[in-house]
Amino acid sequence: MKMPAISLNREMLSRFDDMLQKEWIVTNGLGGYASSTALGINTRKYHGLLVAAFHPPGDRRVCLEKLDEEITIGNNIFPISANEFKSAVFPQGHGFLREFTVSPFPKYVYAVQNVEVQKTVFMPYERNVTVVLYKILNKSSLDVKFRAFPLTNWRHFHSVTDKQKISEPAQKQGEKGVVIASTTPKSTLALEAIGGRYQPQTKWVEKIYYREEAKRVESCLDDCYQTGFFEFDVKTGRNESYAITAVADENEDSVRKIMTEIPVTLYDMANLYEKEIARHENYLTKFYGTHAGIPTSDWLSLIVQATSPFTVKGADMESKSVIAGYHWFEAWGRDAFVSLSGLMLITGRFEDARKVFLNFKNHFRKGLIPNFIPDSAGQPAYNSVDATLWFLNAVLQYLKYTGDFKFVQERLWENLKSIIDNHLKGTLFKIRVDADGLLSHGPQLTWMDTSADGQPVTPRAGKAVEVQALWYNALKIMELLANRFDEKSETERCGKIAENAKKSFVEKFWNAERNCLFDVVSENEKDGSLRPNQVVAASLDFTILDKAMGEKVVDVVQRELLTPCGLRTLARNDPRYKRTYDGDRNIRDRAYHNGTVWPWLLGPFTAAYLKTKDTAEFRRDYALKSFLLPLFTKQVFEAGLGTVNEIFDGDSPHVPRGCIAQAWSIAEPLRAYVEDVMQIRPKYEREVLQGLR
């Protein structure tokens, strides 16, 4: 199935500031990526042509920042690249850009007099490799020289380089390229051309300015090392193709081994490119083939394709992990299991799902899965009360799609029972079940977990509303599984606790004054903040609310929190409401869950809407047009091209913010579209759920 294309024409590309907001990303299945803007100007320290994951999926380093190109026609040199410095953009080669397309790989088309340059960037799957393909059409009456200047680095992607604080790397130069080795940190980058020659010419390009980092009040000036240039000849009237390959790893032996696996002829490189295109097209073919009732559309193909970058190889190269968001997020447990249905189950990647379960199972501690697994050094963190409950919910979703009780019983069951055991007796961070059957917990453990000036912004200590809904859902799942596995005592235990929890929840959480749920209940108070967390209580398979209460929750949330991009995290009339998400980290963190819009919440909101209203065709059509299509058909063109940002401003025009591609921003709305709007329910859903009905 042919990939849809996002194309920007010359007139669009002339809008400088607007185009610098439009970013692309290509990933390699290891956690590494290539990324920049539609103008080819890097605006973030996270941008680069090769950001390699040295210890997949972590330890990501910017190795090749970019390639700056120029064309020599007669005695005239025309730069077609551009870099932004604090006081100027130099050179201004983006003025020669005539077209930019993503489908699925980025392609730049430049025109200088009668010479056209096409530049395409792609990454071979599961390789820390970037390939840049050039096609040069010389319609002029003169021979042309084309040069590409690599700007290299060897820094962790959270940092920037100050040349005064480091040593220049060692180089081994050859006719077709160069090998660059750094000792701090230890890394090797090899650059090689097909069809051209390499000329050494070292210099530093200093203080490149990253405007997005400046907005975030982060380090925004970077020094890059230029090793030399690649040169290619194009005779008058000829069309020529060339390629530059970049490979990175810790040591030279590893790099050279990878280089032997990469094509050395243009013909073979073209085949590798077509293979990568076919891999993406097959992804779409499988999706539409599995869901025959869904009509094909460009917007849906873009969203389905956008699910693929997040599932990556784990640390042992046999397991799988989930990158929560690009550019900077790591493997977060909560995000992984909220996203699992949309990323892997509706797309038929069941083996990947099993590997993700087993990866997190290996990190179980006192009945908890990690909140996140660090990008490089350090130990997993367990400071989450809900990540483990989302894990259990994902097990149920996996069963609904596969009917694979054997995997769950043989590989996960003992861990699942340990979840209940540890929550009942009490585990880390004051997580424990109280006499009322509800789950109590300490501060800063829910998904609203940011801090500012060392203090939690939304502490939510006590009993958070979505945590209770997830806990009840988890108990019912365990009751179902124990019944299936003929463990009578476990069945009875979970059933009784669930019954107690449901009774207590309705008594303690219903806010009769506002016809919705309190956000947090503690011993001393009930927090009536109007937040979206309560929709989870009306959306899960085993809902802790009755239908009438659930419908009232949906109505309040729709009226007060719904936007075209997702749900606000706080009602606008609350004095703590923040209209925009910008400024330094403390300011941003105060806004993160106090008004900022999150697209992932459209998933549970859409499910709750149709569960509590009904699934009549007019309801589903309304849900699609009012909740999902504004995100699917507009936002994929606004910032991260072909994907969905992490967050948006609370107030209109809802500027995209945060990561340019977020796993659950894509996964949950897509799941809601397939399962709830289109009513294409999981194959084994009825069989699995009838165990308790």
VEXMI-158180 format. One record per residue (C-alpha): residue in three letters; x, y, z. Coordinates in steps of 0.05 Angstrom, whole numbers, padded with zeros to 5 digits, always signed. Layout:
N
AlaXYZ...
END
This chain:
693
Met+00000+00000+00000Lys+00028+00067-00021Met+00050+00115+00033Pro+00014+00182+00039Ala+00056+00244+00030Ile+00060+00310+00067Ser+00085+00362+00017Leu+00104+00435+00027Asn+00111+00479-00035Arg+00154+00539-00049Glu+00103+00589-00023Met+00095+00552+00043Leu+00170+00544+00050Ser+00179+00619+00045Arg+00145+00628+00114Phe+00210+00622+00153Asp+00185+00620+00225Asp+00127+00575+00209Met+00171+00525+00173Leu+00219+00522+00231Gln+00160+00496+00272Lys+00150+00438+00224Glu+00196+00381+00243Trp+00208+00311+00216Ile+00236+00249+00248Val+00261+00182+00220Thr+00275+00126+00270Asn+00316+00062+00267Gly+00282+00013+00315Leu+00338+00020+00365Gly+00318+00086+00398Gly+00362+00125+00350Tyr+00337+00174+00298Ala+00349+00229+00247Ser+00310+00294+00255Ser+00308+00367+00233Thr+00260+00419+00206Ala+00228+00429+00138Leu+00282+00481+00122Gly+00339+00436+00144Ile+00357+00485+00200Asn+00367+00451+00267Thr+00328+00487+00321Arg+00340+00438+00378Lys+00400+00405+00410Tyr+00362+00341+00397His+00364+00350+00322Gly+00415+00313+00280Leu+00423+00269+00219Leu+00450+00212+00262Val+00429+00209+00335Ala+00453+00139+00352Ala+00430+00095+00409Phe+00496+00067+00433His+00463+00021+00483Pro+00394+00010+00453Pro+00346+00039+00468Gly+00388+00087+00510Asp+00452+00126+00511Arg+00432+00168+00452Arg+00486+00213+00423Val+00486+00266+00369Cys+00542+00242+00322Leu+00526+00276+00256Glu+00491+00342+00265Lys+00478+00356+00191Leu+00508+00361+00122Asp+00517+00431+00094Glu+00517+00431+00018Glu+00538+00479-00037Ile+00537+00480-00113Thr+00592+00510-00156Ile+00568+00532-00225Gly+00624+00563-00265Asn+00658+00613-00219Asn+00597+00621-00173Ile+00586+00583-00108Phe+00515+00575-00083Pro+00504+00548-00012Ile+00438+00511-00007Ser+00443+00499+00068Ala+00428+00545+00127Asn+00446+00550+00200Glu+00418+00597+00252Phe+00465+00637+00296Lys+00442+00684+00351Ser+00447+00746+00307Ala+00436+00718+00237Val+00419+00659+00192Phe+00481+00641+00152Pro+00485+00620+00098Gln+00414+00628+00073Gly+00411+00570+00025His+00340+00553+00046Gly+00320+00607-00004Phe+00335+00556-00059Leu+00288+00504-00029Arg+00230+00491-00076Glu+00195+00431-00046Phe+00197+00390+00018Thr+00161+00323+00025Val+00155+00269+00078Ser+00132+00201+00052Pro+00154+00169+00099Phe+00225+00196+00091Pro+00242+00270+00083Lys+00261+00295+00014Tyr+00287+00365+00000Val+00287+00393-00071Tyr+00331+00454-00086Ala+00336+00493-00150Val+00396+00537-00167Gln+00394+00568-00237Asn+00386+00506-00281Val+00411+00455-00229Glu+00364+00415-00185Val+00387+00377-00123Gln+00343+00325-00090Lys+00364+00303-00020Thr+00331+00244+00015Val+00346+00219+00085Phe+00332+00149+00110Met+00356+00100+00163Pro+00364+00024+00154Tyr+00323-00014+00206Glu+00359-00034+00269Arg+00424+00000+00249Asn+00457+00062+00278Val+00464+00086+00206Thr+00438+00145+00166Val+00440+00148+00091Val+00433+00213+00052Leu+00416+00202-00022Tyr+00430+00257-00072Lys+00403+00263-00142Ile+00432+00322-00182Leu+00401+00344-00248Asn+00447+00391-00286Lys+00408+00426-00341Ser+00458+00483-00345Ser+00510+00493-00400Leu+00566+00486-00349Asp+00597+00429-00309Val+00578+00430-00236Lys+00613+00413-00172Phe+00572+00392-00112Arg+00601+00392-00042Ala+00573+00367+00025Phe+00606+00389+00090Pro+00592+00344+00151Leu+00582+00379+00217Thr+00599+00325+00269Asn+00594+00318+00344Trp+00598+00264+00397Arg+00555+00291+00453His+00497+00262+00493Phe+00433+00289+00463His+00414+00327+00527Ser+00478+00368+00524Val+00514+00417+00478Thr+00587+00423+00460Asp+00636+00477+00481Lys+00699+00467+00441Gln+00740+00500+00496Lys+00724+00443+00543Ile+00740+00384+00498Ser+00796+00356+00455Glu+00791+00349+00380Pro+00776+00278+00358Ala+00826+00233+00323Gln+00815+00222+00248Lys+00832+00169+00197Gln+00821+00197+00127Gly+00811+00157+00064Glu+00794+00171-00008Lys+00720+00160+00002Gly+00711+00183+00073Val+00735+00191+00144Val+00733+00155+00211Ile+00728+00202+00272Ala+00741+00176+00342Ser+00729+00211+00408Thr+00750+00188+00477Thr+00703+00232+00519Pro+00655+00200+00512Lys+00682+00140+00474Ser+00651+00140+00406Thr+00667+00130+00333Leu+00634+00159+00271Ala+00649+00136+00200Leu+00628+00177+00140Glu+00635+00149+00070Ala+00611+00169+00000Ile+00588+00129-00058Gly+00607+00162-00123Gly+00648+00219-00095Arg+00713+00235-00061Tyr+00732+00261+00007Gln+00776+00322+00021Pro+00801+00337+00092Gln+00792+00409+00116Thr+00781+00415+00191Lys+00750+00473+00227Trp+00699+00488+00281Val+00631+00518+00266Glu+00618+00555+00331Lys+00557+00576+00370Ile+00502+00548+00327Tyr+00437+00573+00358Tyr+00379+00528+00376Arg+00317+00572+00381Glu+00272+00520+00413Glu+00322+00508+00469Ala+00326+00584+00480Lys+00250+00586+00488Arg+00256+00530+00539Val+00312+00568+00575Glu+00359+00509+00562Ser+00430+00508+00536Cys+00423+00534+00464Leu+00493+00546+00435Asp+00531+00489+00404Asp+00600+00480+00372Cys+00605+00430+00315Tyr+00667+00400+00284Gln+00674+00402+00208Thr+00723+00348+00185Gly+00726+00364+00111Phe+00679+00355+00053Phe+00653+00306+00001Glu+00658+00328-00071Phe+00618+00304-00131Asp+00622+00322-00205Val+00562+00331-00251Lys+00575+00344-00324Thr+00531+00390-00365Gly+00466+00357-00386Arg+00476+00298-00339Asn+00436+00270-00282Glu+00478+00237-00227Ser+00462+00201-00162Tyr+00507+00197-00101Ala+00502+00176-00028Ile+00535+00192+00038Thr+00531+00141+00094Ala+00542+00156+00168Val+00554+00099+00218Ala+00565+00107+00293Asp+00583+00061+00351Glu+00630+00061+00410Asn+00692+00034+00376Glu+00722+00030+00306Asp+00717-00046+00301Ser+00642-00043+00312Val+00634+00013+00262Arg+00674-00023+00209Lys+00632-00086+00220Ile+00569-00046+00208Met+00600-00014+00147Thr+00611-00083+00115Glu+00535-00094+00120Ile+00519-00029+00084Pro+00516-00027+00007Val+00576+00002-00029Thr+00543+00012-00097Leu+00488+00060-00116Tyr+00447+00003-00144Asp+00449-00035-00078Met+00437+00028-00038Ala+00375+00042-00080Asn+00351-00029-00065Leu+00362-00017+00009Tyr+00321+00047+00004Glu+00264+00011-00031Lys+00267-00044+00021Glu+00256+00008+00075Ile+00198+00039+00036Ala+00167-00031+00029Arg+00174-00044+00103His+00132+00018+00118Glu+00082+00002+00064Asn+00074-00069+00090Tyr+00058-00041+00158Leu-00002-00005+00128Thr-00022-00065+00085Lys-00024-00109+00148Phe-00066-00058+00186Tyr-00119-00049+00131Gly-00119-00124+00117Thr-00133-00139+00190His-00187-00087+00195Ala-00225-00097+00130Gly-00283-00054+00153Ile-00241+00009+00157Pro-00238+00053+00095Thr-00168+00075+00074Ser-00151+00148+00080Asp-00088+00189+00081Trp-00100+00215+00151Leu-00110+00145+00179Ser-00049+00118+00142Leu-00007+00174+00172Ile-00032+00158+00242Val-00021+00083+00234Gln+00048+00095+00207Ala+00063+00142+00265Thr+00056+00083+00314Ser+00117+00047+00287Pro+00176+00088+00316Phe+00160+00076+00389Thr+00170+00000+00395Val+00245-00010+00397Lys+00296-00063+00416Gly+00309-00069+00490Ala+00376-00070+00526Asp+00389-00144+00513Met+00372-00137+00439Glu+00322-00194+00444Ser+00270-00157+00485Lys+00228-00098+00464Ser+00216-00032+00497Val+00174+00030+00485Ile+00202+00099+00476Ala+00150+00145+00507Gly+00166+00203+00461Tyr+00216+00234+00413His+00262+00267+00420Trp+00280+00261+00493Phe+00236+00211+00530Glu+00260+00144+00554Ala+00224+00078+00568Trp+00167+00096+00615Gly+00124+00040+00644Arg+00059+00080+00648Asp+00065+00105+00577Ala+00084+00036+00550Phe+00021+00002+00577Val-00028+00059+00564Ser-00001+00056+00492Leu+00005-00019+00482Ser-00064-00029+00451Gly-00056+00027+00400Leu+00017+00013+00384Met+00018-00063+00381Leu-00049-00097+00389Ile-00092-00063+00336Thr-00032-00065+00289Gly-00022-00140+00299Arg+00047-00136+00331Phe+00032-00189+00383Glu+00102-00216+00389Asp+00127-00146+00404Ala+00074-00139+00458Arg+00097-00204+00491Lys+00169-00179+00491Val+00149-00113+00522Phe+00111-00150+00578Leu+00172-00194+00591Asn+00220-00135+00591Phe+00181-00100+00646Lys+00169-00165+00683Asn+00244-00172+00690His+00244-00107+00729Phe+00188-00124+00778Arg+00202-00101+00849Lys+00155-00110+00908Gly+00095-00117+00863Leu+00112-00056+00820Ile+00138-00045+00750Pro+00185+00013+00739Asn+00159+00083+00728Phe+00216+00089+00679Ile+00279+00053+00657Pro+00337+00102+00651Asp+00366+00120+00584Ser+00437+00102+00604Ala+00467+00095+00674Gly+00425+00088+00736Gln+00372+00042+00766Pro+00299+00037+00746Ala+00252+00082+00786Tyr+00188+00055+00817Asn+00155+00120+00838Ser+00087+00107+00805Val+00022+00082+00835Asp-00013+00072+00768Ala+00040+00044+00720Thr+00032-00027+00749Leu-00044-00022+00744Trp-00038-00001+00670Phe+00007-00062+00661Leu-00049-00107+00687Asn-00100-00072+00643Ala-00054-00083+00583Val-00053-00158+00599Leu-00128-00159+00592Gln-00125-00122+00526Tyr-00072-00171+00501Leu-00118-00229+00518Lys-00177-00196+00483Tyr-00136-00193+00419Thr-00100-00260+00423Gly-00137-00307+00470Asp-00067-00327+00492Phe-00081-00348+00564Lys-00022-00396+00561Phe+00029-00339+00556Val-00004-00302+00613Gln-00008-00364+00658Glu+00062-00389+00644Arg+00101-00324+00640Leu+00062-00270+00679Trp+00014-00302+00728Glu+00059-00306+00789Asn+00080-00233+00779Leu+00007-00212+00772Lys-00010-00246+00838Ser+00049-00211+00870Ile+00018-00144+00850Ile-00043-00158+00892Asp-00003-00187+00950Asn+00043-00127+00954His-00012-00076+00947Leu-00052-00110+01003Lys+00006-00113+01052Gly+00035-00046+01029Thr+00093-00032+00983Leu+00139+00026+00964Phe+00118+00099+00969Lys+00062+00085+01020Ile+00022+00047+00967Arg-00027+00003+01004Val-00100-00020+01007Asp-00141+00010+01063Ala-00199-00022+01100Asp-00247+00009+01050Gly-00216-00031+00994Leu-00188+00031+00960Leu-00115+00043+00944Ser-00079+00096+00984His-00013+00126+00962Gly+00038+00180+00975Pro+00047+00245+00935Gln+00074+00254+00865Leu+00059+00182+00843Thr+00004+00192+00791Trp+00015+00213+00719Met+00009+00285+00743Asp+00077+00281+00775Thr+00118+00344+00760Ser+00153+00387+00812Ala+00175+00459+00814Asp+00225+00489+00862Gly+00232+00420+00892Gln+00158+00412+00909Pro+00104+00371+00874Val+00059+00416+00832Thr+00000+00368+00837Pro+00017+00322+00895Arg-00050+00285+00895Ala-00031+00244+00958Gly-00086+00201+00987Lys-00132+00167+00938Ala-00131+00193+00866Val-00194+00181+00826Glu-00163+00145+00765Val-00120+00102+00811Gln-00182+00075+00845Ala-00214+00060+00778Leu-00152+00024+00754Trp-00147-00014+00820Tyr-00219-00038+00815Asn-00207-00057+00742Ala-00143-00095+00763Leu-00180-00134+00816Lys-00234-00155+00767Ile-00182-00176+00717Met-00148-00218+00770Glu-00215-00248+00790Leu-00226-00266+00717Leu-00157-00297+00709Ala-00159-00335+00775Asn-00226-00364+00755Arg-00197-00384+00687Phe-00136-00416+00721Asp-00179-00453+00773Glu-00151-00416+00833Lys-00213-00410+00875Ser-00183-00374+00935Glu-00153-00320+00890Thr-00219-00312+00854Glu-00256-00301+00919Arg-00203-00256+00948Cys-00202-00208+00889Gly-00277-00209+00881Lys-00290-00189+00953Ile-00239-00133+00953Ala-00268-00107+00887Glu-00338-00107+00915Asn-00315-00068+00976Ala-00275-00019+00933Lys-00334-00004+00888Lys-00381+00009+00945Ser-00331+00055+00980Phe-00314+00092+00916Val-00386+00113+00900Glu-00396+00135+00972Lys-00332+00176+00976Phe-00319+00202+00906Trp-00386+00226+00880Asn-00390+00302+00880Ala-00465+00314+00880Glu-00457+00389+00876Arg-00421+00385+00808Asn-00449+00319+00783Cys-00380+00289+00774Leu-00323+00258+00814Phe-00275+00288+00864Asp-00204+00285+00838Val-00171+00262+00902Val-00200+00239+00968Ser-00157+00238+01031Glu-00171+00231+01105Asn-00179+00306+01114Glu-00208+00333+01050Lys-00239+00320+00983Asp-00206+00355+00924Gly-00260+00381+00877Ser-00211+00405+00823Leu-00243+00394+00756Arg-00193+00350+00720Pro-00198+00297+00665Asn-00174+00238+00708Gln-00245+00219+00724Val-00260+00196+00653Val-00216+00135+00666Ala-00269+00112+00716Ala-00321+00111+00661Ser-00278+00081+00606Leu-00246+00016+00630Asp-00273-00054+00616Phe-00292-00062+00688Thr-00320+00006+00706Ile-00326+00027+00779Leu-00384+00074+00762Asp-00454+00058+00739Lys-00475+00082+00671Ala-00516+00142+00695Met-00459+00169+00737Gly-00410+00156+00681Glu-00452+00196+00632Lys-00454+00255+00680Val-00378+00252+00686Val-00372+00252+00610Asp-00418+00312+00603Val-00380+00354+00653Val-00312+00337+00623Gln-00337+00350+00552Arg-00366+00418+00572Glu-00306+00442+00613Leu-00244+00407+00587Leu-00251+00384+00515Thr-00210+00420+00460Pro-00195+00401+00388Cys-00128+00372+00411Gly-00147+00334+00473Leu-00170+00347+00544Arg-00146+00404+00588Thr-00116+00382+00653Leu-00153+00434+00693Ala-00216+00476+00683Arg-00205+00547+00657Asn-00242+00578+00716Asp-00194+00549+00766Pro-00145+00602+00793Arg-00087+00554+00782Tyr-00103+00547+00708Lys-00044+00562+00661Arg-00061+00585+00591Thr+00005+00567+00557Tyr+00062+00519+00567Asp+00126+00560+00557Gly+00183+00592+00595Asp+00236+00558+00638Arg+00229+00489+00667Asn+00196+00511+00732Ile+00145+00553+00695Arg+00131+00497+00646Asp+00124+00446+00701Arg+00073+00489+00736Ala+00031+00489+00673Tyr+00043+00416+00653His-00019+00389+00689Asn-00054+00454+00705Gly-00089+00470+00640Thr-00042+00441+00587Val-00079+00397+00537Trp-00061+00323+00529Pro-00083+00285+00466Trp-00078+00216+00498Leu-00138+00231+00541Leu-00182+00230+00479Gly-00176+00155+00481Pro-00210+00142+00548Phe-00256+00202+00537Thr-00282+00174+00471Ala-00290+00104+00501Ala-00327+00134+00561Tyr-00372+00176+00516Leu-00395+00117+00474Lys-00399+00070+00533Thr-00444+00116+00573Lys-00486+00144+00516Asp-00492+00088+00466Thr-00458+00064+00402Ala-00512+00084+00353Glu-00483+00106+00287Phe-00499+00180+00297Arg-00463+00178+00365Arg-00401+00147+00334Asp-00402+00196+00276Tyr-00406+00253+00325Ala-00349+00225+00367Leu-00305+00218+00305Lys-00319+00288+00278Ser-00319+00324+00345Phe-00264+00288+00384Leu-00215+00253+00338Leu-00214+00283+00268Pro-00190+00352+00290Leu-00129+00317+00318Phe-00120+00267+00262Thr-00131+00314+00203Lys-00098+00378+00227Gln-00046+00366+00280Val-00005+00317+00238Phe+00012+00376+00194Glu+00025+00428+00248Ala+00090+00410+00284Gly+00116+00339+00283Leu+00099+00323+00210Gly+00059+00259+00205Thr+00056+00249+00280Val+00025+00280+00342Asn+00057+00323+00396Glu+00059+00307+00469Ile+00018+00367+00492Phe-00015+00432+00470Asp-00029+00499+00502Gly-00093+00502+00542Asp-00119+00564+00507Ser-00132+00572+00433Pro-00097+00567+00384His-00070+00508+00424Val+00002+00513+00403Pro+00037+00445+00399Arg+00088+00436+00454Gly+00133+00383+00486Cys+00158+00324+00446Ile+00142+00326+00372Ala+00121+00252+00372Gln+00089+00220+00434Ala+00070+00147+00438Trp+00005+00153+00476Ser-00016+00216+00438Ile-00021+00171+00377Ala-00038+00104+00407Glu-00098+00120+00450Pro-00137+00163+00399Leu-00122+00110+00345Arg-00146+00054+00391Ala-00210+00094+00405Tyr-00221+00103+00331Val-00215+00029+00315Glu-00248-00002+00376Asp-00300+00050+00397Val-00317+00092+00336Met-00312+00037+00283Gln-00334-00016+00333Ile-00282-00065+00309Arg-00276-00101+00374Pro-00219-00148+00393Lys-00228-00218+00365Tyr-00230-00255+00432Glu-00263-00200+00473Arg-00330-00235+00485Glu-00296-00301+00501Val-00248-00270+00550Leu-00297-00225+00587Gln-00351-00277+00594Gly-00309-00309+00649Leu-00342-00259+00697Arg-00409-00249+00664
END
